[in-house]
Structures are given as C-alpha cells and as structure tokens.
Amino acid sequence: MALFLRSNHLTAILLVLLLCQLLYASGSVLVKGEEEFSEELLLKPLPDRKVLAHFHFETRAPPSNSHGRHHHLFPKAIAQLVKKLRVKEMELSFTQGRWRYEQWGGYDTISSNNAKPPGVELWAVFDVPQSLVDASWRNLTHTLSGLFCASINFLESSTAYSDPEWTFQPSLGKLRYGTLPREAVCTENLTPWLKLLPCRDKAGLSALMDRPSIYRGFYHSQRLRLTSSESGLNGVDSGIILEQTLTVVLQPNSRTGKIYSGKTNIQPSWSISSIFGRKVSGKCVLSKTSNVYFHIEKGLISELENLQKKNTNSGADKFALEGFSSNLAFELSVTPDKMFEEVDNLDNKSASVLYEFSIEKYSDSQPFDLGLTWKIPVVWSTRQGPLHASRFLMGSGNQRGAIAISLESTELNEDLPNIDGGCELRVDIFQVVPWYIKVYFHTLRVFLDQKPRAVADVIEKIRVSPSKDKVSPGVMEMILKLPCGTKSAALTLEFDKGFLHIDEYPPDANQGYDIPSAVISFPNFDTRMHLSEDVNKSPMLSKFQEKSPVLSYTEILLVPLTTPDFSMPYNVITITCTVFALYFGSLLNVLRKRVGEEERLLKSRAGQKTGRISQLLSKLSAKLRGKQQEQPQLSAAASSFISFKLVFKILLVAGIAVAWQYFWE
C-alpha cells in the first residue's frame, strides 16, 4: 500500500514538471529570457608614471510580462525605481579629483564617457507626460539619496537642476540635469554601489576594490548608468541594462622599478597585488564573462616601434605581432590568452593593442596577479582632443566679475582631418550658472587668435535661459563654428554678484560659492574603437565600439560673494543673555528677600565678629550671676542702613532697566 502511494506521488510530480515544460515551450512562461552579469577590468599605463584601472560591470534584465517578477541577478531596488518612476535612461556619478586631460588623454572612450566633474552629476530621461517630469525628478533624487547615502536630494530644488536640449541626446524636454560640485565622496557611497553587484565585493574582480587603495588614488569616479526599453506596451515590463563602472588612477610604488642614472619620468614596475593589495582568486560564479585587459595606447605603440627600429640587433619582429608576454621595452608576468588590435580610422595604422586574460581558469590555489616590468625607460604622450578647454574668472571685488572660456589648439589637432568636406570645427558648450550669479548674456564677446570677432560670425546657434531669483539657474547652450586654422578661441561673459538671505548661506560660506563645470563637446569627432575582431562577447569592448562624441569638462569656479560676519549674531546673543541674566537675577534677589532675614544675617555676622573667647567668658559670667546672656540688639543706625541699602538696590535695578529699554529701542 505504501509503495502504491509513493508511486502515485512520483507520478504527480512528473506530471507537474511536464506541464511546466510544455508552458515554457509554448511561450506562455512569464520570463522571456535569463538575466546576465559580466565583469571586466582594463589596466593601462599612463605617461606620468601612473596606472589607470577601469572596472566595468554589466547586469541585464530581459523584458517580462509578469507583475512583480523575482530577480536572480538584477538588483531589485533599481528595477523598482525604473518601474515606479518610469525612468528611460539615467546616469549618476560620484567623483573625487579632476581628470587631467593633458597627461591622461582626451581622445578616447574612457576620457569622454567616464571622466566626470568633481562631486555628484545626475541626469535622467523620463517616459512620462511633460507635466510630470519635475515631480518624477524630485522623487528620483530622494530615492537615490537614500539608496547611495548621499545628498542627492539637494537637487530636488528648481534652483539646482536644468533642462538642456542640445548638449545631451534629444529628449523633447523630458531630460533633467543637475550637479553638486561640493559633495564629498567616501566609502559610504561606494558600499551601496557594490551591494548592487551579485557577488558584491566578496568574489571576482570586485574583490580588488580595497578601500584604502582606491581612495588614496589621484582620481576615482564611480558611475551608474541604466537604460530601459519602452514600458507599458501590451503589459510587458521594460528590459533594463545596468552598467556600473569605477575608474581609478593610482600611483604604483616607485621603489619596485629600476633606477636609471640621469633619467626622469621613469615608468615604475607594478602588479595587481602591489597597486590593490590583493590578487584575483577567480571569477564571480554568477558572471557570464570575467576578463582582464591590458591596454597599450597609440603613443606608446609608436614609441616602442621606434625603439625596435633603432635596436636592430635585438632580432625582434614588429611589436604586437609576436612576443605577447615579452618585448624590448617591457615584460608581462602572465601570458595573454588573446590579443585585439585597433585600426586607426584616420591613417589605417595600428592605434592601440589590447591583451585579454581570462579569469575562469584561476582559483584560490592559483590566483591571477598580472605584473608589468619595464626594461628600458620610455617616454610618450597621450592623444588629445581637438581643443583643450579651460575656464577661469576675471575681475576683482565683491560686486562684478566675468567668466572666460578658453579653447586652445592641441598638438594633435594638425593630424585631424576636415569633417564633412568643410574647413570648420564644431564646438558645443553647455554651462549652468546659479541664480545668485546674475549673468548679462548680452555682454558675450568672442575672440579668435586673441582678436575680437563678431558673435554672429562664430556662434551658429545659441539658447539662453536667464536665471530667476530663488527659482531657476541660468542656462546657456551654444554651437560654435571655428575655422580649422584657429589656434585659440575665447568667450567672456560679465556678471554681477547677488545677495543671499541669511538662511540661504551654506556652511563655511567664506570659502566661496561653486559654479558647476561647463560641458564642452565636439560632435564631429567620435572616440569609438575600431577593433579587427568581433567582440560581442565582451560588453566593455562592445561599449568602446559604440560611436560617442569627444567630450570634456572644465574646472569648477569658486566665486567669493559678500558674506556677513556670522560671529556678530553670536556676540549679540551672548551679551544680551548676560544682561538679561544680571537684570532678572538681581531683581528677583531683591524682591524675594525680607527685612527679618536681613536682620538675622546681620546678627549672625556680628556674632561671628566677636571672638570665641569673649563669647565663652560672657556665657561663664552669665551663669555665675544666674542671668541669661543678652543678645546683641540692632541699633537704629543699623536698621536705617539696611533700609537705605534695600532702597538703593531697587532704584539701581530700575535705573538699569530703564536705560536698557531706552538704548535697545
């Protein structure tokens, strides 16, 4: 009997499994695909003896027609945020330090997409009606503020965000952009960011993110970008792609490298364990791909090829074609699994080389520790953008000033071809100015090669949104057309400094007030890589092959405003409290005291003045005579003195009160 019941139970289980398989095959299953996660790391030596480490994590959630689906890899908090607020696209970055375009490059994907301004930068596109965009933005800022333990909720005010139209992708007015230049970045922001990863920082490449190693770097920027497909169509939830990147510039320990006499800027040798303090013990078990890439840029390739041509006795072939782990200039401690060669679209020559290392074959017993050892000193330069942009203030005093944007031609500008058959260079400028910096846009002046030019001859298109006091900031977007032979260009704008209410001053107001970085982009130049092989299996390399314009950020300006002396209210409060304490204390002391108490006080004082010996003698004589000891009586003079003293105190306190009220009013 028991055997019969057990067989029926197994039959029922098999029928349920068969039904689920049929539903899955018929296409009526709720989830249409599987969630995927990938992790990648790019290492790149820099000319100024530093190392660039770029972490790239990507999590994909496919579209689903279920309501409240269960997520295996994708973070539930992000999925709820996208669904609730209907976010179509969003990017959030936390940055400490400033990207040095001259030393670290300005014409590549990392510098254009991952080099962010200091502080917090947030922009988002919403799939909601135009009337609900501002409300969705406010809800988004509060949600992200709680999620990442930051002051992003300060961007909810209309004075802190803007709606650009040309600088970013067209969004028909549904895009909002805001920055917090003074926001401090610390581990409180990195920890929630790591919690969005399936393995967090316990396994895989994310285990290299040692807090002391990252935060002692010269620059680090953690970025979160999500893209969702159209939602609300036929009851299908949107598919979401979440990209998390961390870009760090570290200084290796120079004591590990060789010393060459008479040489400067010698590249130090380094390894993953020396710059991060840890080794890679294997991949995250939930990741689909886990790779490490070693990038050699075009400037270093050219220098190494020139060195090999000079050293004809070395017997080395052309660089990057043979000898993956060893060549004339440096040596890698691990043999690469694969190599990708980029072809420059300008001169059809080798632009850069990528060495790929797969982490799947490494474990705790055999960890991955890529090391680079330099054999000879090598000096090279990175590739710059068409123009180097900078911004500064002019003028002095606390009343007026001017903002200047300078564009200087770089050395590599001569190698860049003319675009669209014309001899013009297009430059897009986007700048946001707080409302208390009252910019006069009609004072705009343009200089080409230090000579004034008419605004209409240089600026093709301009959009200005003047600021409103305590309502909205000032926004300026411009499209410039510069001749190809231009060596330098400059734009100036005059402004007046406003006054703030005492409640509107931030902490440490004497430090100054920040003007966010201006965004300078060159739409005619793209930074995508042209790799010789298909890299669809690598999300990071696929991202590098997407077309994106050259983009850079200027410096943050610090404007001193007229600031009141905040110590004066403190002084007034303290002296007022002191006077009131003396006034009320003395008045209450006088009103509550009685004459009898004063007389007893005088008697006790008189008794204390007479010595103990005299008191003993008086007591002894009284006992011998059989009489009681007589207490000292107050004289009429003492009584009159007490009454006069009391009246004097009352009159003195009343006079002080009258004088205080007179001078206070």
C-alpha positions as CSV (number, residue, x, y, z in Angstrom):
1,M,0.0,0.0,0.0
2,A,2.8,2.4,0.9
3,L,4.6,1.5,-2.3
4,F,1.4,2.3,-4.3
5,L,1.0,5.8,-2.6
6,R,4.7,6.6,-3.2
7,S,4.4,5.7,-6.9
8,N,1.3,8.0,-7.2
9,H,3.2,10.8,-5.6
10,L,6.1,10.5,-8.0
11,T,3.7,10.4,-10.9
12,A,2.1,13.6,-9.8
13,I,5.5,15.3,-9.6
14,L,6.4,14.2,-13.1
15,L,3.1,15.5,-14.4
16,V,3.7,18.9,-12.9
17,L,7.2,19.1,-14.3
18,L,5.9,18.0,-17.7
19,L,3.2,20.8,-17.6
20,C,5.8,23.4,-16.7
21,Q,8.0,22.3,-19.6
22,L,5.0,22.5,-22.0
23,L,4.2,26.0,-20.8
24,Y,7.8,27.1,-21.3
25,A,7.9,25.6,-24.8
26,S,4.6,27.2,-25.8
27,G,6.0,30.7,-24.9
28,S,3.5,31.4,-22.2
29,V,6.1,31.4,-19.5
30,L,6.4,34.7,-17.7
31,V,10.1,35.4,-18.1
32,K,11.2,35.6,-21.7
33,G,15.0,35.4,-21.1
34,E,17.6,35.0,-18.4
35,E,19.4,37.7,-16.5
36,E,23.1,38.1,-17.3
37,F,26.0,39.6,-15.5
38,S,29.6,40.2,-16.7
39,E,32.7,41.7,-15.1
40,E,35.7,43.2,-16.8
41,L,38.8,45.2,-15.8
42,L,41.1,47.3,-18.0
43,L,44.6,48.3,-16.9
44,K,46.6,50.9,-18.7
45,P,49.9,52.6,-18.0
46,L,49.9,56.4,-18.2
47,P,52.8,58.7,-19.3
48,D,53.1,60.4,-15.9
49,R,54.1,57.2,-14.1
50,K,50.6,56.3,-13.0
51,V,48.2,53.4,-13.8
52,L,44.6,53.6,-14.9
53,A,42.2,50.9,-13.7
54,H,38.8,50.8,-15.2
55,F,36.2,48.3,-13.8
56,H,33.2,47.6,-15.9
57,F,30.2,45.6,-14.6
58,E,27.0,45.0,-16.6
59,T,23.8,43.4,-15.5
60,R,20.9,42.7,-17.9
61,A,17.3,42.0,-17.1
62,P,15.2,40.9,-20.1
63,P,11.6,42.2,-20.7
64,S,8.9,40.3,-18.9
65,N,5.1,40.3,-18.9
66,S,4.8,39.3,-15.3
67,H,3.9,41.7,-12.5
68,G,6.3,41.7,-9.6
69,R,8.8,39.2,-11.0
70,H,11.6,37.7,-9.0
71,H,15.1,38.8,-9.9
72,H,18.0,36.4,-9.7
73,L,20.9,38.8,-10.5
74,F,19.5,42.2,-11.3
75,P,19.2,44.4,-8.2
76,K,15.6,44.7,-7.1
77,A,15.9,48.3,-5.9
78,I,16.9,49.5,-9.4
79,A,14.1,47.5,-11.1
80,Q,11.5,49.1,-8.7
81,L,13.0,52.5,-9.3
82,V,12.7,52.2,-13.1
83,K,9.2,50.8,-12.9
84,K,7.8,53.2,-10.4
85,L,9.3,56.4,-11.8
86,R,9.3,55.3,-15.4
87,V,13.0,56.1,-16.0
88,K,14.0,55.7,-19.6
89,E,17.7,56.5,-19.2
90,M,19.8,57.7,-16.2
91,E,23.4,58.3,-15.3
92,L,24.8,59.0,-11.8
93,S,28.4,59.6,-11.0
94,F,30.4,60.2,-7.8
95,T,33.8,61.7,-8.5
96,Q,36.8,62.8,-6.4
97,G,39.6,64.6,-8.1
98,R,39.8,66.1,-11.6
99,W,40.7,64.2,-14.8
100,R,43.9,65.6,-16.3
101,Y,43.3,65.7,-20.0
102,E,46.9,66.7,-20.8
103,Q,48.5,63.7,-19.1
104,W,45.8,61.0,-19.2
105,G,44.2,61.6,-22.6
106,G,41.2,63.4,-24.0
107,Y,40.5,61.5,-27.3
108,D,39.4,58.1,-26.1
109,T,36.2,56.4,-24.8
110,I,37.3,56.4,-21.1
111,S,38.1,60.2,-21.0
112,S,34.9,61.1,-22.9
113,N,32.4,58.8,-21.1
114,N,33.9,58.1,-17.7
115,A,35.9,61.3,-16.9
116,K,33.3,63.2,-14.8
117,P,33.4,66.5,-12.9
118,P,34.1,66.5,-9.1
119,G,31.2,65.8,-6.9
120,V,27.9,64.4,-8.0
121,E,26.5,64.5,-11.5
122,L,23.0,63.2,-12.3
123,W,20.9,63.3,-15.5
124,A,17.8,61.3,-16.3
125,V,15.2,61.0,-19.1
126,F,11.7,60.1,-18.1
127,D,8.9,58.3,-20.0
128,V,6.1,60.4,-18.5
129,P,4.0,63.3,-19.7
130,Q,5.7,66.7,-19.8
131,S,3.7,67.9,-16.7
132,L,5.0,65.1,-14.5
133,V,8.7,65.3,-15.4
134,D,9.6,67.7,-12.5
135,A,7.7,65.5,-10.0
136,S,9.5,62.4,-11.2
137,W,12.8,64.1,-10.9
138,R,12.2,65.1,-7.3
139,N,11.1,61.5,-6.4
140,L,14.2,60.2,-8.2
141,T,16.6,62.5,-6.3
142,H,15.1,61.4,-2.9
143,T,15.2,57.7,-3.9
144,L,18.9,57.9,-5.0
145,S,19.8,59.9,-1.9
146,G,18.6,57.1,0.4
147,L,20.0,54.4,-1.8
148,F,23.5,55.7,-2.1
149,C,23.7,57.6,1.3
150,A,24.4,61.0,-0.3
151,S,22.9,64.5,-0.5
152,I,21.4,64.0,-3.9
153,N,18.1,65.2,-2.5
154,F,19.5,68.7,-2.7
155,L,18.9,68.5,-6.5
156,E,15.2,68.5,-6.0
157,S,15.0,72.3,-5.8
158,S,14.3,74.1,-9.1
159,T,17.4,76.2,-8.5
160,A,19.7,73.1,-8.7
161,Y,18.7,71.5,-12.0
162,S,18.2,72.5,-15.6
163,D,16.8,71.0,-18.9
164,P,19.4,71.0,-21.6
165,E,18.3,70.5,-25.2
166,W,21.4,70.2,-27.4
167,T,24.3,69.0,-25.3
168,F,22.8,65.6,-24.5
169,Q,20.7,63.4,-26.7
170,P,17.3,64.9,-27.8
171,S,14.6,64.1,-25.2
172,L,11.8,66.6,-26.1
173,G,12.2,68.4,-22.8
174,K,12.0,65.3,-20.7
175,L,15.6,65.4,-19.6
176,R,16.8,66.9,-16.3
177,Y,20.4,67.6,-15.4
178,G,21.9,68.6,-12.0
179,T,25.3,68.7,-10.3
180,L,26.6,69.0,-6.7
181,P,30.2,70.2,-7.0
182,R,30.9,70.3,-3.3
183,E,29.6,66.8,-2.5
184,A,32.2,64.7,-0.7
185,V,32.7,61.2,-1.9
186,C,33.7,58.4,0.5
187,T,33.1,54.7,1.3
188,E,29.5,55.5,2.4
189,N,28.8,55.9,-1.4
190,L,30.9,53.0,-2.6
191,T,29.4,50.4,-0.3
192,P,25.8,50.8,-1.6
193,W,27.2,50.8,-5.1
194,L,28.9,47.5,-4.5
195,K,25.8,46.0,-3.0
196,L,24.2,46.2,-6.4
197,L,26.6,43.6,-7.7
198,P,25.6,39.9,-7.5
199,C,28.8,38.9,-5.7
200,R,29.3,42.4,-4.1
201,D,33.0,42.7,-3.2
202,K,33.4,39.2,-1.9
203,A,34.4,37.4,-5.2
204,G,35.5,38.2,-8.7
205,L,37.1,41.4,-9.9
206,S,35.2,43.5,-7.4
207,A,37.2,41.9,-4.6
208,L,40.1,44.1,-5.8
209,M,38.3,47.2,-4.6
210,D,40.3,47.7,-1.4
211,R,39.1,51.0,0.2
212,P,42.5,52.4,1.2
213,S,43.9,51.6,-2.2
214,I,41.1,53.3,-4.1
215,Y,40.7,56.4,-2.0
216,R,44.4,57.3,-1.9
217,G,44.4,57.5,-5.7
218,F,44.7,60.7,-7.6
219,Y,41.3,60.3,-9.3
220,H,38.4,57.9,-8.8
221,S,34.9,58.1,-10.3
222,Q,32.1,55.5,-9.7
223,R,29.4,55.7,-12.3
224,L,26.0,54.0,-12.6
225,R,24.1,54.1,-15.9
226,L,20.8,52.3,-16.7
227,T,18.9,52.1,-19.9
228,S,15.4,50.7,-20.2
229,S,13.3,49.8,-23.2
230,E,9.8,51.1,-23.8
231,S,7.5,50.2,-20.9
232,G,3.7,49.8,-20.7
233,L,3.3,48.1,-24.1
234,N,1.0,45.1,-24.1
235,G,1.5,44.6,-20.4
236,V,5.3,43.9,-20.9
237,D,7.7,45.3,-18.3
238,S,10.8,47.1,-19.7
239,G,14.1,45.4,-20.1
240,I,16.9,47.1,-18.2
241,I,20.6,47.3,-18.8
242,L,22.6,48.4,-15.7
243,E,26.2,49.5,-16.2
244,Q,28.5,50.1,-13.2
245,T,31.9,51.5,-13.8
246,L,34.7,52.5,-11.5
247,T,37.6,54.5,-12.9
248,V,40.7,54.9,-10.7
249,V,44.1,56.5,-11.3
250,L,46.7,55.0,-9.0
251,Q,50.4,55.7,-8.3
252,P,52.5,52.5,-8.2
253,N,55.3,52.1,-5.7
254,S,58.3,53.6,-7.5
255,R,60.7,51.5,-5.3
256,T,59.8,48.4,-7.3
257,G,61.2,49.7,-10.5
258,K,64.8,50.0,-11.8
259,I,66.7,53.2,-11.4
260,Y,68.4,54.7,-14.4
261,S,71.0,57.4,-13.8
262,G,70.3,60.8,-15.4
263,K,66.8,59.8,-16.5
264,T,63.5,61.4,-15.4
265,N,59.9,60.1,-15.6
266,I,61.0,56.5,-15.4
267,Q,58.0,54.2,-15.5
268,P,57.7,52.1,-12.3
269,S,57.1,48.4,-12.5
270,W,53.8,47.2,-10.8
271,S,51.4,44.4,-10.4
272,I,47.8,43.9,-9.4
273,S,48.8,42.9,-5.9
274,S,51.1,45.9,-5.5
275,I,48.5,48.6,-6.5
276,F,45.4,47.0,-5.0
277,G,46.9,44.9,-2.2
278,R,45.1,41.8,-3.4
279,K,45.1,39.2,-6.1
280,V,42.2,37.8,-8.2
281,S,41.2,34.5,-6.8
282,G,38.8,33.6,-9.6
283,K,35.7,34.9,-11.2
284,C,32.3,35.6,-9.7
285,V,30.4,32.3,-10.0
286,L,27.3,34.3,-11.2
287,S,29.2,36.1,-14.0
288,K,28.9,35.1,-17.6
289,T,32.2,36.6,-18.6
290,S,35.2,37.7,-16.5
291,N,38.2,39.2,-18.3
292,V,41.1,41.5,-17.6
293,Y,42.5,43.6,-20.4
294,F,45.9,45.3,-20.6
295,H,45.7,48.4,-22.9
296,I,48.7,49.9,-24.8
297,E,47.7,53.2,-26.4
298,K,48.8,54.6,-29.7
299,G,51.5,56.9,-28.3
300,L,53.3,54.1,-26.5
301,I,52.9,51.8,-29.6
302,S,54.7,54.4,-31.8
303,E,57.5,54.9,-29.3
304,L,58.0,51.1,-28.9
305,E,58.1,50.6,-32.6
306,N,60.7,53.4,-33.0
307,L,62.9,51.8,-30.2
308,Q,62.7,48.4,-32.0
309,K,63.8,50.0,-35.3
310,K,66.8,51.5,-33.6
311,N,67.8,48.3,-31.9
312,T,68.3,46.1,-35.0
313,N,70.5,43.6,-33.1
314,S,67.6,42.5,-30.9
315,G,66.1,40.3,-33.6
316,A,62.6,41.4,-32.5
317,D,59.8,41.5,-35.1
318,K,57.1,44.1,-35.3
319,F,55.6,44.9,-32.0
320,A,52.3,43.3,-31.0
321,L,52.5,40.6,-33.7
322,E,54.9,38.3,-31.8
323,G,56.1,38.0,-28.3
324,F,53.0,38.7,-26.3
325,S,54.5,38.5,-22.8
326,S,57.9,39.8,-23.6
327,N,59.4,42.5,-25.9
328,L,62.1,45.1,-26.0
329,A,60.5,47.6,-23.6
330,F,58.5,45.7,-21.0
331,E,57.6,42.2,-19.8
332,L,54.3,40.8,-18.6
333,S,54.2,38.2,-15.8
334,V,51.3,36.4,-17.4
335,T,50.9,35.2,-21.0
336,P,47.8,36.7,-22.6
337,D,45.0,34.5,-23.9
338,K,44.1,36.7,-26.8
339,M,45.0,40.0,-28.4
340,F,42.9,42.7,-30.1
341,E,44.5,45.2,-32.4
342,E,42.8,48.5,-33.1
343,V,43.0,50.1,-36.6
344,D,43.1,53.9,-36.6
345,N,40.3,55.2,-38.9
346,L,42.4,58.3,-39.7
347,D,45.6,56.7,-41.1
348,N,44.7,53.0,-41.2
349,K,47.6,52.2,-38.9
350,S,47.8,50.4,-35.6
351,A,46.3,52.7,-33.0
352,S,46.4,50.5,-29.8
353,V,46.6,46.9,-28.6
354,L,44.5,45.1,-26.1
355,Y,45.7,41.9,-24.3
356,E,43.0,39.7,-22.9
357,F,43.3,37.5,-19.8
358,S,40.5,35.1,-18.9
359,I,39.9,34.7,-15.2
360,E,37.9,31.5,-15.4
361,K,41.0,29.2,-15.1
362,Y,42.2,30.9,-11.9
363,S,41.3,30.0,-8.4
364,D,42.4,30.4,-4.7
365,S,45.2,28.0,-5.2
366,Q,46.4,29.7,-8.3
367,P,45.4,33.4,-8.2
368,F,45.8,35.9,-11.0
369,D,48.3,38.6,-10.5
370,L,49.3,40.4,-13.7
371,G,52.6,42.3,-13.4
372,L,54.4,44.7,-15.7
373,T,58.2,45.1,-15.6
374,W,59.8,47.9,-17.6
375,K,63.2,47.0,-19.1
376,I,64.2,50.4,-20.5
377,P,62.9,54.0,-19.9
378,V,60.1,55.0,-22.3
379,V,58.5,58.4,-22.6
380,W,55.4,59.0,-24.7
381,S,52.4,61.3,-24.8
382,T,48.6,60.6,-24.9
383,R,46.2,61.6,-27.6
384,Q,44.5,64.9,-27.0
385,G,41.2,66.2,-28.2
386,P,40.8,68.8,-31.0
387,L,40.9,71.6,-28.5
388,H,41.9,71.9,-24.8
389,A,39.1,73.7,-22.9
390,S,39.6,75.6,-19.6
391,R,37.6,78.2,-17.7
392,F,38.6,80.9,-15.3
393,L,37.3,84.1,-13.6
394,M,38.2,87.7,-14.3
395,G,37.8,90.8,-12.3
396,S,38.1,91.6,-8.6
397,G,35.8,92.7,-5.8
398,N,32.5,91.5,-4.4
399,Q,30.3,93.3,-6.9
400,R,31.2,92.4,-10.5
401,G,33.2,89.9,-12.5
402,A,33.4,87.9,-15.7
403,I,33.6,84.2,-16.8
404,A,36.0,83.3,-19.5
405,I,36.1,80.0,-21.5
406,S,39.4,79.4,-23.3
407,L,39.9,76.8,-26.1
408,E,43.5,76.1,-27.1
409,S,44.6,74.1,-30.1
410,T,46.5,70.9,-29.2
411,E,49.5,69.3,-31.0
412,L,47.4,66.6,-32.4
413,N,44.9,69.0,-33.9
414,E,47.0,69.1,-37.1
415,D,46.5,65.4,-37.7
416,L,42.8,65.6,-37.5
417,P,41.1,65.8,-40.9
418,N,38.4,68.2,-42.1
419,I,34.8,67.0,-41.3
420,D,32.1,66.8,-44.0
421,G,34.4,68.3,-46.6
422,G,34.4,71.7,-44.9
423,C,37.1,73.6,-43.0
424,E,35.1,74.2,-39.8
425,L,35.3,72.7,-36.3
426,R,32.0,72.5,-34.4
427,V,32.1,73.0,-30.6
428,D,29.1,72.6,-28.3
429,I,29.2,74.5,-25.0
430,F,26.8,73.9,-22.1
431,Q,27.0,76.0,-19.0
432,V,24.8,76.3,-15.9
433,V,25.2,79.3,-13.6
434,P,23.5,79.6,-10.1
435,W,20.8,82.3,-9.8
436,Y,22.8,84.4,-7.4
437,I,25.4,84.9,-10.2
438,K,23.5,87.3,-12.4
439,V,25.0,86.9,-15.9
440,Y,24.5,89.5,-18.6
441,F,24.3,87.4,-21.7
442,H,24.3,90.5,-24.0
443,T,27.9,91.1,-22.9
444,L,29.1,88.0,-24.7
445,R,32.3,88.6,-26.6
446,V,34.3,86.2,-28.8
447,F,38.0,86.3,-29.6
448,L,39.8,84.2,-32.2
449,D,43.5,84.1,-32.1
450,Q,43.4,86.9,-29.5
451,K,41.4,89.1,-31.9
452,P,37.8,90.2,-31.3
453,R,35.3,88.8,-33.8
454,A,31.6,89.4,-34.3
455,V,29.4,87.0,-32.4
456,A,27.3,86.1,-35.4
457,D,30.4,85.1,-37.3
458,V,31.4,82.4,-34.8
459,I,28.3,81.3,-32.9
460,E,25.9,79.5,-35.2
461,K,23.2,78.8,-32.7
462,I,22.6,79.9,-29.1
463,R,19.9,79.1,-26.4
464,V,19.8,81.2,-23.3
465,S,17.5,80.8,-20.3
466,P,18.1,83.7,-17.9
467,S,18.1,82.9,-14.2
468,K,15.2,83.8,-11.8
469,D,15.9,84.8,-8.3
470,K,15.4,81.8,-6.0
471,V,13.5,80.0,-8.8
472,S,15.9,78.7,-11.5
473,P,19.5,78.9,-12.6
474,G,20.8,80.5,-15.8
475,V,21.4,78.1,-18.7
476,M,23.4,78.8,-21.8
477,E,23.9,76.4,-24.8
478,M,26.0,77.4,-27.8
479,I,27.1,75.8,-31.1
480,L,30.3,77.3,-32.3
481,K,31.8,77.0,-35.8
482,L,35.5,77.7,-35.7
483,P,37.9,77.8,-38.7
484,C,40.3,74.8,-38.9
485,G,43.3,77.1,-38.7
486,T,42.2,78.6,-35.4
487,K,44.9,78.3,-32.7
488,S,42.9,79.7,-29.8
489,A,39.4,80.9,-29.1
490,A,37.9,82.6,-26.0
491,L,34.5,83.7,-24.8
492,T,33.7,86.1,-22.0
493,L,30.5,86.9,-20.1
494,E,30.1,89.6,-17.4
495,F,28.1,89.1,-14.3
496,D,27.0,90.8,-11.0
497,K,27.1,89.1,-7.7
498,G,23.8,88.8,-5.8
499,F,22.9,88.9,-2.2
500,L,21.5,86.0,-0.2
501,H,19.2,85.8,2.8
502,I,20.9,84.7,6.0
503,D,19.1,81.4,5.8
504,E,20.4,80.7,2.3
505,Y,24.1,80.8,3.2
506,P,25.7,77.3,3.2
507,P,28.1,76.1,5.8
508,D,31.6,77.7,5.6
509,A,30.2,80.5,3.4
510,N,33.6,82.3,3.5
511,Q,35.1,79.5,1.3
512,G,33.1,80.8,-1.7
513,Y,30.4,79.5,-4.0
514,D,30.8,76.9,-6.7
515,I,29.8,77.3,-10.4
516,P,29.4,73.8,-11.9
517,S,31.7,72.6,-14.7
518,A,30.9,73.6,-18.2
519,V,30.5,70.7,-20.7
520,I,32.5,71.0,-24.0
521,S,31.8,68.5,-26.7
522,F,33.0,68.0,-30.3
523,P,30.2,66.2,-32.2
524,N,32.3,65.8,-35.4
525,F,34.8,63.6,-33.7
526,D,34.0,60.2,-32.2
527,T,36.0,58.1,-29.8
528,R,34.9,54.6,-30.8
529,M,37.5,51.8,-31.2
530,H,37.8,50.0,-34.5
531,L,38.9,46.6,-33.5
532,S,39.9,44.0,-36.0
533,E,37.9,41.2,-34.5
534,D,34.3,40.6,-33.3
535,V,34.0,41.4,-29.6
536,N,30.2,40.8,-29.0
537,K,31.0,38.6,-26.0
538,S,32.7,41.4,-24.2
539,P,30.2,44.2,-23.0
540,M,33.0,46.6,-22.3
541,L,34.7,46.3,-25.7
542,S,31.3,46.4,-27.3
543,K,30.7,49.7,-25.5
544,F,34.1,51.0,-26.6
545,Q,33.0,50.4,-30.3
546,E,29.8,52.5,-30.0
547,K,30.0,55.9,-31.5
548,S,30.3,58.7,-29.0
549,P,31.5,62.3,-29.4
550,V,34.6,63.7,-27.8
551,L,33.5,65.4,-24.5
552,S,35.4,67.2,-21.7
553,Y,34.6,69.1,-18.5
554,T,36.1,72.4,-17.5
555,E,37.2,73.4,-14.0
556,I,34.8,74.3,-11.2
557,L,34.8,78.0,-10.5
558,L,34.9,79.3,-6.9
559,V,33.2,82.8,-6.7
560,P,33.6,84.9,-3.5
561,L,30.3,86.7,-2.6
562,T,29.6,89.3,0.0
563,T,29.2,87.4,3.2
564,P,28.1,88.8,6.6
565,D,30.1,88.4,9.7
566,F,28.4,85.4,11.2
567,S,30.2,86.0,14.5
568,M,28.3,89.2,15.2
569,P,24.9,87.4,15.9
570,Y,26.7,85.1,18.3
571,N,28.2,88.1,20.1
572,V,24.9,89.9,20.3
573,I,23.1,86.8,21.6
574,T,25.7,86.2,24.3
575,I,25.8,89.8,25.6
576,T,22.0,90.0,25.5
577,C,21.7,86.8,27.5
578,T,24.3,88.1,30.0
579,V,22.5,91.4,30.6
580,F,19.1,89.7,30.9
581,A,20.5,87.2,33.4
582,L,22.0,90.0,35.6
583,Y,18.8,92.1,35.3
584,F,16.3,89.4,36.2
585,G,18.7,87.8,38.7
586,S,19.2,90.9,40.7
587,L,15.5,91.9,40.5
588,L,14.4,88.5,41.8
589,N,17.0,88.6,44.5
590,V,15.8,91.9,45.8
591,L,12.1,91.2,45.6
592,R,12.3,87.8,47.3
593,K,14.5,88.9,50.3
594,R,12.8,90.0,53.6
595,V,13.9,92.5,56.2
596,G,13.8,89.9,59.0
597,E,16.1,87.7,57.1
598,E,18.5,90.7,56.7
599,E,18.4,91.4,60.4
600,R,19.2,87.8,61.2
601,L,22.0,87.9,58.7
602,L,23.5,91.0,60.4
603,K,23.2,89.3,63.9
604,S,25.0,86.3,62.7
605,R,27.7,88.4,61.2
606,A,28.0,90.4,64.4
607,G,28.3,87.2,66.4
608,Q,30.9,86.0,64.1
609,K,33.0,89.1,64.6
610,T,33.2,88.6,68.3
611,G,35.8,86.0,69.2
612,R,35.1,82.7,70.7
613,I,37.0,83.5,73.9
614,S,34.8,86.6,74.5
615,Q,31.7,84.5,73.9
616,L,32.8,81.8,76.4
617,L,33.7,84.5,79.0
618,S,30.3,86.2,78.6
619,K,28.5,82.8,78.9
620,L,30.5,81.9,82.0
621,S,29.9,85.3,83.7
622,A,26.2,85.0,83.0
623,K,26.0,81.6,84.6
624,L,27.9,82.8,87.7
625,R,25.5,85.7,88.1
626,G,22.5,83.5,87.3
627,K,21.3,85.7,84.4
628,Q,20.7,84.9,80.7
629,Q,23.2,86.1,78.1
630,E,21.9,89.2,76.3
631,Q,21.8,89.0,72.5
632,P,23.2,92.0,70.7
633,Q,20.5,94.4,69.5
634,L,20.5,96.2,66.3
635,S,20.9,99.8,66.6
636,A,18.8,102.4,64.9
637,A,21.7,103.2,62.7
638,A,22.0,99.6,61.6
639,S,18.3,99.4,60.8
640,S,18.4,102.6,58.8
641,F,21.4,101.3,57.0
642,I,19.6,98.2,56.0
643,S,16.5,100.1,54.7
644,F,18.7,102.5,52.8
645,K,20.7,99.6,51.2
646,L,17.4,98.0,50.1
647,V,16.0,101.1,48.6
648,F,19.3,101.8,46.8
649,K,19.4,98.3,45.2
650,I,15.8,98.7,44.0
651,L,16.5,102.1,42.5
652,L,19.7,100.8,40.8
653,V,18.0,97.9,39.2
654,A,15.1,100.0,38.0
655,G,17.5,102.6,36.5
656,I,19.4,99.9,34.7
657,A,16.2,98.5,33.3
658,V,15.0,101.9,32.0
659,A,18.4,102.7,30.4
660,W,18.5,99.3,28.7
661,Q,15.0,99.7,27.3
662,Y,15.9,103.2,26.0
663,F,19.1,102.3,24.3
664,W,17.8,98.9,23.0
665,E,14.9,100.6,21.2
